[in-house]
């Protein structure tokens, strides 16, 4: 009997079935597409973050840099004494390299790593030290010739009292200064399960090994090595120390960049930078994704001065069109899906009630021959669920087609993950320790200062791919069933309220 009435309702009331199915199909298709694109955006964000923070990193612990105070000092400077450099043919050449923590970042005691490791559900943790190696080179003329014949400085305006300086890069008393810098990351050679080196692929040679601790070996980013003309087996100078390049690496993600130009053992980096026992970041991997919130809370309790960020927190630093897509999907897409779902449910309910009203005589007759209210409600609900499932099946097909279109179009999104970058030469007006001649050649009474460090953005182009996952299909089917049950419950309740005598009298 149930099947007979069900088949008759679907065949005899095609218009109602088609309208309910179309409404449900559009709602479900939109939900599938929005969720799939949202998953693709999330994957794209993770891809960008992997190139900066490391694969497998659930939580990053760092220390907020102190805000500069008024008159807080000159920042990083290059100081040259009177005996520094080498002089040849009237030209003095100076060259100095230094390794320092990136400007805008702060370091903290490495004992925090032990505190983090002791937190429950922490599977792995690794500390790193982010540094910038900056090399200053300059060529200065011999300013001793600019003194008077009696060995004293000439009187201004008296052309006979002094001779112009000679030498310099142009041979006519000029000067030339150059600055070169690259990023250096110190890390534990034995801790490759989490952190930046877990986010790269070996291109040539080998990676850092546990027995590399305390040795002057380095691994280079392949792009930087190509740009600098350095190959495996060559050497690179870091803070005046010669390192042997044992390998090169590339970022795992397409079009991504690795976290640093050069990777060296953590203890060596700490020693060269004068930051013994210090780290700038700790990368943490939780035992399970469900433990991330608990681990974050416990670390914040154990280290109240630290900044504890999860991947979701770090995702907010991703800018560009990827961020715009994330905002669009997260706000407009979600609300649009909810509105369309509500509209589809409302259409199903209204048409079901309308159908019940048109079938007043039928339901009155059924009640007169002994059908219970429960059986009538079940009949109406069953018909409504089948109509919604038809719409759900169509919606799944349309949704999958929409995902296919998105993947075929493969829109490219730009993304930039902001990271702290080295400050170069420090703040302006640095204290000088150069010789008098060098200071005069520089035209300043002090050391060489530079602009404060700024934030560097790792820019990546990401091809958006919308994945298809089983749970999206399950949710779509669940929505269709829910919509059918809701419409059937309301319509069935309306049918159950009909009295047989009143129903028959209403159509007499």
Secondary structure, DSSP 8 states (H G I E B T S, - for coil): -HHHHHHHHHHHTHHHHHHHHHHHHHHHHHHHHHHHHHHHHHHHHHHHHHHHH-TT--EEEEE------TT----S-B---TT-SEEETTEEEEEEEEEEE-TT---EETHHHHHHHTSTTEEEEEEEEEEEEEEEEEEEEBGGGGB-TTSSB--TT-GGG----BBSTTSBS--EEEEEEEEEEEE-TT--SSSGGGGEEEEEE----GGGTTS-EEEEEHHHHHHHT--TT-EEEETTEEEEEEEEEEESSTT---S-SEEEEHHHHHHHHT-TTEESEEEEEESSGGGHHHHHHHHHHH-TTEEEEEHHHHHTTEESHHHHHHHIIIIIIHHHHHHHHHHHHHHHHHHHHHHHHHTHHHHHHHHHTT--HHHHHHHHHHHHHHHHHHHHHHHHHHHHHHHHHHHHH--EEEEEEEEE---TT-SSS----S-HHHHHHHTSSS-B------EEEEEEEEE------HHHHHHHHHHHHHHHHHHHHHHHHHHHT--HHHHHHHT-
